[in-house]
Amino acid sequence: MSLPILKNPEYLWLLLTFLFLLFFYFLVIAKKKNTQSHSSLLIFKSLQPTWKEKIKHAPLLLRMIALFLIILALTRPQQKIGQAFNNKEGIDIMFILDISVSMNIQDFLPNRLEVAKKEMVDFIEKRPNDRLGLVIFGKDAFLQSPLTFEKELLKSFVNRVDFLDEVKNETAIGVAVATGVIALKDSKSTSKIIILLTDGNNNAGEIDPITAANVAKEYGIKVYPISIGNPGKSVVKQTVRDPFLGERVHFLEVFMDESTLKRMAEITSGKYFNVKNSETFSSIYKEINQLEKSEIKEAKFNVYQDYFPWIVQLILISVFLELIFTHILLKRRPF
């Protein structure tokens, strides 16, 4: 075990002054006592000191002890008892998930949205040191979960995401990214990223994607767009439930604006990805996981036990005992 150290050693000079005064006081007392003993030796030789005479110096002694302890407390003696570690510095990540009608297409089974949610949950589990959040969007954007370390809570939010009845095949990508930027802009993290999952083009909202990307750049936020399906115009089969005819398959024309998504990634120093099947989804998240590694810092610092509280208790005990000796046992007047 290491020796105690003084946090405020500059107060030691008070301790030296106290010891000098203490020595001087007892020198005077001893000289006075010696003079009295010689001059009155014959007169008081047969007298025995009473118990009050024996304890008459106790209040002064206790006061000196209290003063000594006060000076000792000011020096703040401490003892090293071990070391502690602080080893987490993660990344702030905001997911932006498209829930427009086209995400219900079954070229990914059971559909694009469910596959995107599953891969998102797997990615969340692999980021234990990061804060993550979720924005969902179609015609409008909604902050579903602010940045949080509570991974189980976030996964439950993701798993509950579904299509809204009023959501049409409209996609407000710019508004969604702007919502993510608002959620990230005040973050103190050294790395902030947006993972945008969409299968469409910006055909709704008052903010265009390029403007949103430039705002993200101003706040040091990288955007990683992941497009789902074939770029450009395509016709895909979609199974729908008709209240009168039951399930039926119809063809839906969709358009993915790949060039805008690429430009967003370029502006923010992110990277664009395209997913054409379920198998490549995992590899894309794996690549993002490698590109955006959490910076784990192992900051080591010493842990000390401070004796200050114990010394304060001893000071209070000394003062309390002095009051007992002075006013109860010796019955001296306070003034």
C-alpha positions in Angstrom: 0.0 0.0 0.0 1.3 3.4 -0.9 2.1 6.2 1.6 -0.4 9.0 2.1 0.1 12.2 0.1 -1.0 15.7 0.7 -3.2 17.3 -1.9 -2.6 20.8 -0.5 1.0 20.7 1.0 1.2 24.5 1.0 -0.6 24.5 4.3 2.2 22.6 6.0 3.7 26.0 7.1 0.7 26.4 9.4 1.5 23.1 11.0 5.1 24.1 11.6 3.9 27.4 13.1 1.5 25.5 15.4 4.3 23.1 16.6 6.5 26.1 17.3 3.8 27.8 19.4 3.0 24.5 21.1 6.7 24.1 22.1 6.9 27.7 23.3 3.7 27.3 25.4 4.9 24.2 27.2 8.3 25.7 27.8 6.7 28.7 29.6 4.3 26.3 31.5 7.2 24.1 32.5 9.2 27.1 33.7 6.3 28.5 35.7 5.5 25.1 37.2 9.2 24.7 38.2 9.2 28.1 39.9 6.0 27.4 41.8 7.2 24.0 43.0 10.4 25.5 44.6 8.8 28.5 46.3 5.9 26.6 47.8 7.4 23.2 48.3 7.2 23.3 52.1 3.8 24.9 52.3 2.0 22.5 50.0 4.1 19.4 50.4 1.3 17.5 52.2 -1.5 18.5 49.9 -2.7 16.2 47.1 -4.1 17.7 43.9 -7.8 17.3 43.4 -9.4 15.7 40.3 -10.3 19.1 38.9 -6.7 20.2 39.2 -5.6 17.0 37.3 -7.9 17.8 34.3 -7.6 21.6 34.3 -5.4 21.5 31.2 -7.7 19.1 29.3 -9.7 21.8 27.6 -6.6 23.5 26.3 -5.1 20.2 25.2 -8.3 19.4 23.3 -8.4 22.8 21.7 -4.8 22.3 20.5 -5.7 18.9 19.2 -8.7 20.5 17.3 -6.4 23.2 15.9 -3.9 20.6 14.8 -6.6 18.6 13.1 -7.9 21.7 11.3 -4.5 22.4 9.8 -4.1 18.7 8.9 -7.5 18.8 7.2 -6.5 21.8 5.1 -3.5 19.8 3.7 -6.1 17.1 2.5 -4.2 13.9 3.2 -5.0 11.2 0.7 -4.0 7.6 -0.1 -3.9 5.9 -3.5 -6.2 2.9 -3.3 -6.2 1.8 -7.0 -6.8 2.8 -10.6 -9.9 3.2 -12.7 -10.4 3.2 -16.4 -12.7 5.2 -18.7 -12.7 3.5 -22.1 -15.7 4.5 -24.2 -15.9 7.1 -26.9 -18.5 6.1 -29.5 -20.1 7.5 -32.6 -23.5 9.1 -32.9 -25.5 7.4 -35.6 -29.0 8.4 -36.8 -30.9 5.9 -39.0 -33.4 7.4 -41.5 -35.8 4.7 -42.7 -38.1 5.0 -45.7 -41.7 3.7 -45.0 -43.3 4.8 -48.3 -45.6 2.3 -50.1 -42.8 1.1 -52.5 -40.9 -0.3 -49.4 -43.7 -3.0 -49.4 -42.4 -4.5 -52.7 -41.6 -8.2 -52.3 -38.4 -8.4 -54.3 -36.9 -8.8 -50.8 -38.8 -11.3 -48.7 -41.1 -10.7 -47.0 -40.7 -7.1 -48.3 -38.1 -4.3 -48.5 -39.0 -2.7 -45.2 -38.8 -5.9 -43.1 -35.4 -6.8 -44.5 -34.2 -3.2 -43.9 -35.4 -3.5 -40.3 -33.8 -6.8 -39.7 -30.4 -5.7 -41.0 -30.7 -2.5 -38.9 -31.3 -4.4 -35.7 -28.2 -6.6 -36.5 -26.1 -3.5 -37.0 -27.4 -1.9 -33.7 -26.2 -5.0 -31.8 -22.7 -4.6 -33.2 -22.4 -1.0 -32.0 -22.3 -1.3 -28.1 -20.4 2.0 -27.6 -22.4 4.2 -29.8 -25.5 6.3 -29.4 -28.1 5.6 -32.1 -31.5 7.1 -33.1 -34.2 6.6 -35.7 -36.1 8.8 -38.1 -38.9 7.3 -40.3 -40.3 9.1 -43.3 -42.6 9.0 -46.2 -44.4 12.1 -47.2 -43.3 13.6 -43.9 -40.5 12.7 -41.5 -40.8 11.7 -37.8 -38.2 11.4 -35.1 -39.0 8.0 -33.8 -36.2 7.8 -31.3 -33.6 10.4 -30.2 -30.0 9.4 -29.8 -29.8 6.8 -27.0 -27.4 4.1 -25.5 -30.5 2.0 -24.7 -30.1 -0.6 -27.5 -33.0 -2.8 -26.5 -35.3 0.2 -26.5 -34.1 1.3 -29.9 -34.5 -2.2 -31.3 -38.1 -2.3 -30.1 -38.8 1.0 -31.9 -37.3 -0.4 -35.1 -39.3 -3.7 -34.8 -42.5 -1.7 -34.4 -42.0 0.4 -37.5 -44.8 -0.3 -40.1 -46.5 1.4 -43.0 -49.0 4.1 -42.1 -52.4 4.0 -43.6 -52.1 7.6 -44.9 -48.6 7.1 -46.3 -48.7 7.2 -50.1 -45.9 6.5 -52.5 -44.3 9.9 -51.7 -40.7 10.3 -50.4 -39.4 13.4 -48.6 -35.8 12.5 -48.5 -34.6 16.1 -48.0 -36.9 16.7 -45.1 -35.9 13.3 -43.5 -32.2 14.1 -43.7 -32.8 17.6 -42.3 -34.7 16.0 -39.4 -31.7 13.7 -38.8 -29.4 16.7 -38.9 -31.5 18.5 -36.2 -31.2 15.4 -34.0 -27.4 15.3 -34.4 -26.3 18.9 -34.7 -25.8 19.5 -31.0 -23.9 16.2 -30.4 -20.4 16.6 -28.9 -19.3 13.3 -30.5 -16.2 13.5 -32.7 -18.0 11.5 -35.4 -21.6 11.9 -36.4 -23.2 9.9 -39.3 -26.6 9.4 -40.9 -27.5 6.1 -42.5 -30.3 6.7 -45.0 -32.3 3.8 -46.3 -34.6 4.5 -49.2 -35.8 3.0 -52.5 -37.2 6.1 -54.1 -36.5 9.7 -55.2 -37.4 13.0 -53.5 -40.9 13.8 -54.7 -42.3 15.4 -51.5 -41.3 18.0 -48.9 -40.0 21.5 -49.1 -36.3 20.7 -48.6 -34.4 19.1 -51.5 -31.8 16.4 -50.6 -28.8 18.4 -51.8 -29.6 21.3 -49.6 -30.1 18.9 -46.7 -26.7 17.3 -47.5 -25.0 20.7 -47.4 -26.5 21.5 -44.1 -25.3 18.1 -42.8 -21.8 19.0 -44.0 -21.9 22.3 -42.1 -22.4 20.3 -38.9 -19.7 17.7 -39.7 -22.3 14.9 -40.3 -21.5 12.2 -42.9 -24.4 10.7 -44.9 -24.3 7.1 -45.9 -27.2 6.6 -48.4 -28.3 2.9 -49.0 -30.7 2.5 -52.0 -32.8 -0.6 -52.2 -33.7 -2.1 -55.6 -32.6 -1.2 -59.1 -31.5 2.3 -59.9 -33.5 4.4 -62.4 -37.0 3.5 -63.6 -38.2 -0.1 -63.1 -41.4 -2.0 -63.0 -41.8 -4.4 -60.0 -44.5 -6.8 -58.8 -46.3 -5.9 -55.7 -48.8 -8.0 -53.7 -51.6 -6.0 -52.3 -54.6 -6.9 -50.2 -57.9 -5.8 -51.8 -60.9 -5.8 -49.3 -63.1 -7.2 -52.1 -60.8 -9.3 -54.2 -58.3 -10.5 -51.5 -54.6 -10.7 -52.3 -53.7 -9.8 -55.9 -50.5 -9.0 -57.7 -50.1 -5.8 -59.7 -47.2 -4.1 -61.3 -45.8 -0.8 -59.9 -43.5 1.6 -61.6 -40.8 3.0 -59.3 -38.0 5.4 -59.8 -34.8 5.5 -57.8 -32.7 8.7 -58.1 -29.3 7.2 -57.6 -27.3 10.2 -58.8 -28.8 12.4 -56.0 -28.0 9.8 -53.4 -24.4 9.6 -54.7 -24.1 13.4 -54.6 -25.3 13.5 -51.0 -22.6 11.0 -50.0 -20.0 13.0 -51.9 -20.9 16.3 -50.3 -20.7 14.9 -46.8 -17.7 12.6 -47.2 -19.9 9.6 -46.8 -20.3 6.7 -49.1 -23.2 5.5 -51.3 -24.4 1.9 -51.4 -26.9 0.0 -53.6 -28.7 -3.2 -52.4 -30.2 -5.4 -55.1 -30.8 -8.5 -52.9 -30.9 -9.5 -49.3 -27.5 -11.1 -49.3 -25.6 -7.9 -50.0 -27.4 -6.0 -47.3 -25.3 -7.5 -44.5 -22.0 -6.9 -46.4 -22.9 -3.2 -46.7 -23.5 -2.8 -43.0 -20.3 -4.7 -42.4 -18.4 -2.2 -44.5 -20.0 0.8 -42.7 -19.1 -0.9 -39.5 -15.4 -1.0 -40.6 -15.5 2.6 -42.0 -16.9 4.1 -38.8 -15.2 2.3 -36.0 -15.7 3.6 -32.5 -12.6 5.2 -31.0 -12.0 3.3 -27.8 -9.8 5.2 -25.5 -8.5 3.6 -22.3 -8.0 6.5 -20.0 -6.3 5.4 -16.8 -6.5 7.5 -13.7 -5.7 7.0 -10.0 -8.3 6.6 -7.3 -7.6 8.1 -3.9 -9.2 7.8 -0.5 -9.6 11.2 1.1 -9.1 11.3 4.8 -10.7 14.8 5.1 -14.2 13.5 6.3 -12.6 11.4 9.0 -10.5 14.3 10.2 -13.5 16.6 10.3 -15.2 14.0 12.6 -12.3 14.0 14.9 -12.3 17.8 15.0 -16.0 17.8 16.0 -15.3 15.2 18.7 -12.4 17.3 20.1 -14.6 20.4 20.3 -17.4 18.5 21.9 -15.1 17.1 24.6 -13.6 20.5 25.2 -17.1 21.9 25.9 -17.9 19.1 28.3 -14.6 19.6 30.2 -14.9 23.4 30.3 -18.6 23.9 31.1 -19.7 20.7 32.8 -16.8 19.2 34.6 -14.8 22.3 35.4 -17.8 24.6 35.3 -15.9 27.5 33.9 -17.7 30.6 32.6 -17.8 31.0 28.9 -16.5 34.6 29.2 
